[in-house]
């Protein structure tokens, strides 16, 4: 292709779409309204600690991750498989014996989950391993809770393990999220690892941006797009049909314009809906609050690199030993923990109240030590952490080419809410936009 394209939004989807178009020969300019690219995947430094914007992880077995990123180059620090189920005075390991032989005996002795449910888990893993990639987000859907009930899992297994573990993945401890998300992520965990880059999650968009620039993409940050118009016919919606498409005009907030053969709208869901008029773009948000905490100098914190699940209470949902998994996240003499809180109510709770919940939980789980010195570094209150994914939602998500004229969508909201969804949507959008160039 020898034309040009404009990408609106510098998140993961936008960066991949821009790169793919540029590598195919297009002249590409990407506009990002923030000072830096990355979208929801961001990292900051606070008092020498590396803090991601909310607790996020990379599933190394996602197909789009393998296609667009190099886990070895990212220096991914991996969590141990499974998790630790915690309640006052009790901590028990539940791991994957196939990927974590050392955790097999503690998992076998774990009395939080029955032996039959442990066997059922292995059977579920085997069943999902045989599924084709394209089968997961198609067909009959149901909630995660109903899906597990149909499989025969006991209520104790669902309450003690799945609720807090998948509460962290779907931000929905009620397990009312689509079973399709459960199936896909459950299979991914059986095939690979979960981890974070040594330099923080921001290493992902930084890697994608470097590849985009190498391909010739011009990245303009601090540039907000006011509107997208097609073929001089005014604001979208306007249907030309691909055969008649004659380009589009992108208007920036400073009043300047850019004429282009095709536009990839990779903005946030509300902004993408505003720019394109596509009503099927989901805008119902699922929130998340992540607190970041430090222990005093010299106080180590070891969990076997496993997430601590709160089986007794919902606040916090889980505590994550970040510096044990990724020592680069904290100064040498300090320990960094993250804690996740779910639901709308957590958005308005004071930081001190959140910290007290974390401290009380840790002291209950580790009665032989105190946590009075637990220090709050930051609290991220994210109102749009994911778009809501109830059963059936994926069948109604927009297609990349739903906008009018030579405009296509890129974002996880065209697939499913995840890094996999974002990366794959960028690839799909680039192919669709290429038809206009």
C-alpha positions as CSV (number, residue, x, y, z in Angstrom):
1,X,0.0,0.0,0.0
2,X,1.2,3.5,-0.8
3,X,-1.4,5.7,0.9
4,X,-1.6,7.2,4.3
5,X,-3.5,6.4,7.5
6,X,-4.3,8.2,10.8
7,X,-4.6,6.4,14.1
8,X,-6.5,8.0,17.0
9,X,-5.3,6.7,20.3
10,X,-1.9,5.4,21.5
11,X,-3.0,2.5,23.6
12,X,-1.9,-1.1,22.8
13,X,-4.5,-1.5,20.0
14,X,-3.6,1.8,18.4
15,X,0.2,1.1,18.5
16,X,-0.2,-2.3,16.9
17,X,-2.6,-1.0,14.2
18,X,-0.2,1.8,13.4
19,X,2.8,-0.5,13.2
20,X,1.1,-3.1,11.0
21,X,-0.1,-0.4,8.6
22,X,3.4,1.2,8.4
23,X,5.1,-2.1,7.9
24,X,2.7,-2.7,5.0
25,X,3.9,0.6,3.4
26,X,1.4,3.2,4.6
27,X,2.4,6.6,5.8
28,X,1.0,6.6,9.4
29,X,0.5,9.3,12.0
30,X,-0.8,8.4,15.4
31,X,-2.4,11.0,17.8
32,X,-2.5,10.4,21.5
33,X,-4.1,13.0,23.8
34,X,-1.9,12.1,26.8
35,X,1.7,13.1,27.1
36,X,2.7,9.4,26.7
37,X,1.4,6.4,24.9
38,X,0.1,3.3,26.7
39,X,-3.6,3.9,27.3
40,X,-4.6,1.9,30.5
41,X,-1.2,0.3,30.7
42,X,1.0,2.7,32.6
43,X,3.7,2.7,35.3
44,X,5.0,5.4,37.6
45,X,7.8,5.7,40.1
46,X,6.9,6.7,43.7
47,X,9.7,7.0,46.3
48,X,11.9,4.6,44.3
49,X,9.1,2.0,43.9
50,X,7.7,0.9,40.5
51,X,3.9,1.1,40.6
52,X,1.7,0.1,37.7
53,X,-1.6,1.8,37.1
54,X,-3.7,-0.7,38.9
55,X,-2.6,-4.3,39.3
56,X,-2.1,-5.7,35.9
57,X,-0.3,-8.8,34.6
58,X,0.8,-10.3,31.3
59,X,-0.4,-13.7,30.2
60,X,2.6,-15.0,28.2
61,X,0.6,-17.7,26.3
62,X,-1.8,-15.2,24.7
63,X,-1.4,-15.7,20.9
64,X,-1.3,-11.9,20.2
65,X,1.4,-11.5,22.9
66,X,3.5,-14.1,21.2
67,X,3.0,-12.3,17.9
68,X,3.6,-8.7,19.0
69,X,5.9,-9.0,22.0
70,X,9.0,-10.8,23.1
71,X,8.5,-12.0,26.7
72,X,12.3,-12.7,27.1
73,X,13.1,-9.2,25.9
74,X,10.6,-7.8,28.4
75,X,12.3,-9.8,31.1
76,X,9.0,-11.0,32.5
77,X,9.0,-11.9,36.2
78,X,6.6,-14.8,36.7
79,X,4.2,-15.6,39.5
80,X,4.2,-19.1,40.8
81,X,1.2,-21.0,39.5
82,X,-1.9,-21.1,41.6
83,X,-2.5,-19.0,44.7
84,X,-2.6,-19.1,48.5
85,X,-6.1,-19.3,50.0
86,X,-6.1,-17.2,53.2
87,X,-8.4,-16.8,56.1
88,X,-7.7,-15.9,59.8
89,X,-5.1,-18.2,61.1
90,X,-4.9,-20.2,57.9
91,X,-3.0,-20.2,54.6
92,X,-3.1,-23.0,52.2
93,X,-1.6,-23.5,48.7
94,X,-3.6,-24.5,45.6
95,X,-1.3,-24.9,42.6
96,X,-1.1,-26.6,39.2
97,X,0.7,-29.9,39.8
98,X,1.5,-30.2,36.1
99,X,3.4,-26.8,36.0
100,X,4.5,-26.7,39.6
101,X,5.5,-30.1,40.8
102,X,6.9,-28.7,44.1
103,X,3.4,-27.4,44.9
104,X,1.7,-30.8,44.2
105,X,1.9,-32.1,47.8
106,X,0.7,-28.8,49.5
107,X,-2.1,-28.6,47.0
108,X,-3.1,-32.2,47.6
109,X,-3.2,-31.6,51.3
110,X,-5.2,-28.4,50.9
111,X,-8.5,-29.0,52.7
112,X,-10.1,-25.8,51.4
113,X,-10.9,-27.8,48.2
114,X,-12.1,-31.3,48.0
115,X,-10.1,-34.0,46.2
116,X,-13.0,-34.5,43.7
117,X,-12.9,-30.8,42.8
118,X,-9.1,-31.0,42.3
119,X,-9.6,-33.8,39.9
120,X,-12.5,-31.9,38.3
121,X,-10.1,-28.9,37.8
122,X,-7.7,-31.1,35.9
123,X,-10.5,-32.5,33.8
124,X,-11.6,-29.0,32.9
125,X,-8.1,-28.0,32.0
126,X,-7.8,-31.0,29.7
127,X,-11.2,-30.2,28.1
128,X,-10.3,-26.6,27.4
129,X,-6.9,-27.5,26.0
130,X,-8.5,-29.3,23.1
131,X,-10.6,-26.3,22.1
132,X,-9.8,-24.3,18.9
133,X,-8.8,-20.7,19.3
134,X,-11.8,-19.4,17.5
135,X,-14.4,-21.4,19.6
136,X,-14.1,-19.5,22.9
137,X,-16.1,-16.4,22.2
138,X,-18.9,-18.0,20.1
139,X,-21.9,-20.1,20.9
140,X,-24.0,-20.4,24.0
141,X,-22.9,-18.3,26.9
142,X,-23.6,-18.3,30.7
143,X,-22.2,-16.8,33.8
144,X,-19.0,-18.2,35.4
145,X,-20.9,-19.2,38.4
146,X,-23.5,-21.2,36.4
147,X,-20.8,-22.7,34.2
148,X,-18.9,-24.0,37.3
149,X,-22.2,-25.3,38.7
150,X,-22.8,-27.2,35.5
151,X,-19.4,-28.7,35.7
152,X,-20.3,-30.0,39.2
153,X,-17.9,-27.9,41.3
154,X,-18.8,-27.6,45.0
155,X,-19.8,-24.3,46.5
156,X,-16.8,-24.3,48.8
157,X,-14.4,-24.5,45.8
158,X,-16.2,-21.6,44.1
159,X,-16.3,-19.5,47.2
160,X,-12.9,-20.1,48.6
161,X,-10.9,-20.0,45.4
162,X,-12.7,-19.0,42.2
163,X,-14.5,-15.9,43.7
164,X,-11.3,-14.1,44.9
165,X,-9.1,-15.4,42.1
166,X,-11.4,-14.6,39.2
167,X,-12.6,-11.5,41.1
168,X,-9.1,-10.3,40.4
169,X,-9.2,-11.2,36.7
170,X,-12.8,-10.1,35.8
171,X,-13.1,-7.5,38.7
172,X,-16.3,-9.3,39.5
173,X,-16.3,-11.5,42.6
174,X,-20.0,-12.3,42.1
175,X,-18.9,-14.4,39.0
176,X,-21.6,-12.9,36.9
177,X,-19.1,-12.4,34.1
178,X,-19.3,-14.4,30.8
179,X,-18.0,-17.9,31.1
180,X,-16.2,-17.3,27.8
181,X,-13.7,-15.1,29.6
182,X,-13.2,-17.8,32.2
183,X,-12.6,-20.5,29.7
184,X,-10.1,-18.5,27.6
185,X,-8.0,-17.3,30.6
186,X,-8.2,-20.7,32.4
187,X,-6.7,-22.3,29.3
188,X,-4.1,-19.6,29.0
189,X,-2.9,-20.2,32.5
190,X,-2.5,-23.9,31.8
191,X,-0.3,-23.0,28.7
192,X,1.9,-20.3,30.1
193,X,2.8,-18.0,32.9
194,X,1.4,-14.8,34.4
195,X,4.0,-12.1,35.2
196,X,5.1,-8.5,34.9
197,X,8.0,-7.0,33.0
198,X,11.0,-6.2,35.3
199,X,10.6,-2.5,34.4
200,X,6.9,-2.4,34.9
201,X,3.9,-2.9,32.7
202,X,4.8,0.3,30.8
203,X,7.5,-1.7,29.1
204,X,4.8,-3.2,26.9
205,X,3.6,0.0,25.3
206,X,7.2,1.4,25.2
207,X,8.2,-1.7,23.2
208,X,5.3,-1.3,20.9
209,X,6.0,2.4,20.4
210,X,9.7,1.7,19.6
211,X,8.6,-0.8,17.0
212,X,6.1,1.6,15.6
213,X,8.7,4.4,15.2
214,X,11.1,2.0,13.6
215,X,8.4,1.1,11.1
216,X,8.1,4.8,10.3
217,X,5.0,5.8,12.4
218,X,4.9,9.5,13.4
219,X,3.6,9.6,17.0
220,X,2.2,12.9,18.2
221,X,1.4,13.0,21.9
222,X,-0.5,15.7,23.6
223,X,-2.8,15.9,20.6
224,X,-6.5,15.5,21.1
225,X,-8.8,14.6,18.1
226,X,-12.0,16.6,18.0
227,X,-13.8,14.9,15.1
228,X,-13.5,12.5,12.2
229,X,-15.3,13.3,8.9
230,X,-15.5,11.2,5.8
231,X,-15.2,12.4,2.2
232,X,-16.1,15.9,3.2
233,X,-19.6,14.9,4.0
234,X,-19.6,16.1,7.6
235,X,-19.4,14.3,10.9
236,X,-19.9,10.5,11.0
237,X,-22.2,8.7,10.5
238,X,-22.0,8.7,6.8
239,X,-22.0,5.5,4.6
240,X,-19.9,5.6,1.4
241,X,-19.2,1.9,1.0
242,X,-15.7,0.8,0.5
243,X,-15.8,1.1,-3.3
244,X,-16.7,4.7,-3.1
245,X,-14.6,5.8,-0.1
246,X,-12.5,8.8,-0.8
247,X,-10.7,9.4,2.4
248,X,-11.4,11.1,5.7
249,X,-10.6,14.3,7.6
250,X,-9.3,14.3,11.1
251,X,-9.9,17.5,13.0
252,X,-7.6,18.2,16.0
253,X,-8.7,20.2,19.1
254,X,-6.5,23.2,18.0
255,X,-8.6,23.5,14.8
256,X,-6.1,22.0,12.4
257,X,-7.0,19.1,10.1
258,X,-5.4,16.2,8.5
259,X,-6.6,14.6,5.2
260,X,-6.1,10.8,5.2
261,X,-7.1,7.7,3.2
262,X,-8.2,5.8,6.3
263,X,-8.6,6.3,10.1
264,X,-8.2,3.8,12.8
265,X,-10.1,5.0,15.9
266,X,-8.4,3.3,18.9
267,X,-9.6,5.7,21.6
268,X,-11.4,4.7,24.9
269,X,-14.9,3.3,24.4
270,X,-16.8,6.5,25.3
271,X,-14.5,8.5,23.0
272,X,-14.7,6.0,20.2
273,X,-18.5,6.1,20.4
274,X,-18.4,9.9,20.3
275,X,-16.1,10.0,17.3
276,X,-17.8,7.3,15.2
277,X,-21.4,7.2,16.4
278,X,-21.3,3.4,16.7
279,X,-23.8,2.7,19.4
280,X,-22.7,-0.9,20.0
281,X,-19.4,0.2,21.5
282,X,-19.8,-0.8,25.2
283,X,-19.5,2.0,27.7
284,X,-20.7,0.3,30.9
285,X,-17.6,0.3,33.1
286,X,-16.3,-2.1,35.7
287,X,-14.2,-0.2,38.3
288,X,-11.2,-1.3,40.3
289,X,-9.1,0.1,43.1
290,X,-5.5,-0.9,43.7
291,X,-3.6,0.2,46.8
292,X,0.2,0.1,46.8
293,X,1.9,-0.5,50.1
294,X,5.5,-0.7,51.4
295,X,6.9,-2.5,54.4
296,X,9.6,-0.8,56.5
297,X,13.2,-1.4,55.7
298,X,14.4,-4.9,56.5
299,X,11.0,-6.4,56.7
300,X,10.8,-9.1,54.0
301,X,7.6,-10.7,52.8
302,X,7.7,-14.1,51.2
303,X,4.7,-16.0,49.8
304,X,6.3,-18.4,47.4
305,X,5.6,-15.8,44.7
306,X,1.9,-16.5,44.9
307,X,-1.1,-14.2,45.1
308,X,-2.8,-14.2,48.5
309,X,-6.6,-14.7,48.1
310,X,-9.0,-13.4,50.8
311,X,-11.4,-16.3,51.4
312,X,-13.0,-14.8,54.4
313,X,-13.8,-11.2,53.3
314,X,-14.1,-9.1,50.2
315,X,-11.8,-6.2,51.3
316,X,-9.1,-6.6,50.1
317,X,-10.0,-9.1,47.5
318,X,-6.3,-10.1,47.2
319,X,-2.8,-9.1,48.2
320,X,0.0,-9.4,45.8
321,X,3.7,-9.7,46.7
322,X,5.0,-7.5,43.9
323,X,8.7,-7.1,45.0
324,X,9.0,-10.9,45.8
325,X,7.9,-11.6,42.2
326,X,9.7,-8.7,40.6
327,X,12.5,-7.4,43.0
328,X,13.1,-4.5,40.6
329,X,9.8,-3.0,41.7
330,X,11.2,-1.9,45.1
331,X,14.4,-0.6,46.6
332,X,16.7,-3.3,47.9
333,X,15.8,-3.0,51.6
334,X,12.0,-2.6,51.1
335,X,9.0,-4.8,50.2
336,X,6.2,-3.7,47.9
337,X,2.7,-5.1,48.1
338,X,-0.4,-4.4,46.0
339,X,-3.9,-5.0,47.2
340,X,-7.1,-5.0,45.0
341,X,-10.5,-3.8,46.0
342,X,-13.6,-4.5,43.9
343,X,-16.9,-2.8,43.4
344,X,-18.3,0.8,43.3
345,X,-18.1,1.3,47.0
346,X,-14.3,1.0,47.1
347,X,-13.9,4.0,44.8
348,X,-15.0,6.3,47.6
349,X,-13.4,4.7,50.6
350,X,-10.5,6.7,52.2
351,X,-7.0,5.5,51.7
352,X,-6.5,5.0,55.4
353,X,-9.5,2.7,55.6
354,X,-8.2,0.7,52.7
355,X,-4.8,0.4,54.3
356,X,-6.4,-0.7,57.6
357,X,-8.2,-3.5,55.8
358,X,-5.0,-4.7,54.2
359,X,-3.1,-4.5,57.5
360,X,-5.9,-6.3,59.4
361,X,-6.0,-9.1,56.8
362,X,-2.3,-9.6,56.8
363,X,-2.2,-9.8,60.6
364,X,-5.0,-12.3,60.6
365,X,-3.2,-14.4,58.0
366,X,0.2,-14.1,59.6
367,X,-0.6,-14.0,63.3
368,X,3.1,-14.4,64.2
369,X,4.1,-11.0,62.9
370,X,2.8,-7.4,62.9
371,X,2.2,-5.0,60.1
372,X,1.9,-1.7,61.9
373,X,4.6,-0.2,59.7
374,X,2.6,-0.8,56.5
375,X,2.8,2.5,54.5
376,X,0.5,3.6,51.7
377,X,2.5,4.7,48.6
378,X,-0.5,5.3,46.3
379,X,-4.1,4.4,45.6
380,X,-5.4,4.0,42.0
381,X,-9.1,4.5,41.7
382,X,-10.0,3.4,38.2
383,X,-13.6,3.9,37.2
384,X,-13.2,2.3,33.8
385,X,-10.8,-0.6,34.4
386,X,-12.8,-3.0,32.0
387,X,-16.0,-2.8,30.1
388,X,-18.7,-5.0,31.6
389,X,-18.8,-8.5,30.2
390,X,-22.0,-10.2,31.2
391,X,-23.1,-13.4,29.4
392,X,-23.8,-12.8,25.7
393,X,-22.0,-9.5,25.5
394,X,-19.3,-10.7,23.1
395,X,-21.9,-11.5,20.4
396,X,-23.0,-7.9,20.4
397,X,-19.6,-6.1,20.3
398,X,-18.9,-3.9,17.3
399,X,-17.0,-5.2,14.3
400,X,-13.9,-3.1,13.3
401,X,-15.6,-1.9,10.1
402,X,-18.9,-0.9,11.7
403,X,-18.2,2.9,11.4
404,X,-19.1,4.7,8.2
405,X,-16.7,5.2,5.4
406,X,-12.9,4.5,5.6
407,X,-12.9,4.4,9.4
408,X,-12.3,1.3,11.5
409,X,-12.3,0.5,15.2
410,X,-9.4,-0.9,17.2
411,X,-9.8,-1.7,20.9
412,X,-10.4,-4.6,23.2
413,X,-14.1,-3.7,23.1
414,X,-14.2,-5.3,19.6
415,X,-13.0,-8.6,21.1
416,X,-12.9,-9.0,24.9
417,X,-11.5,-6.9,27.7
418,X,-7.8,-7.9,28.0
419,X,-4.3,-7.3,26.6
420,X,-5.0,-10.2,24.2
421,X,-8.1,-8.4,23.0
422,X,-6.4,-5.1,22.6
423,X,-3.4,-6.5,20.7
424,X,-5.5,-8.7,18.4
425,X,-7.9,-5.9,17.6
426,X,-5.0,-3.7,16.5
427,X,-4.0,-6.4,14.0
428,X,-7.5,-6.8,12.8
429,X,-8.1,-3.1,12.4
430,X,-4.9,-2.7,10.4
431,X,-6.1,-5.3,7.9
432,X,-9.5,-3.6,7.6
433,X,-8.0,-0.1,7.2
434,X,-5.6,-1.4,4.6
435,X,-8.6,-2.1,2.3
436,X,-9.0,1.7,1.9
437,X,-5.4,2.6,1.3
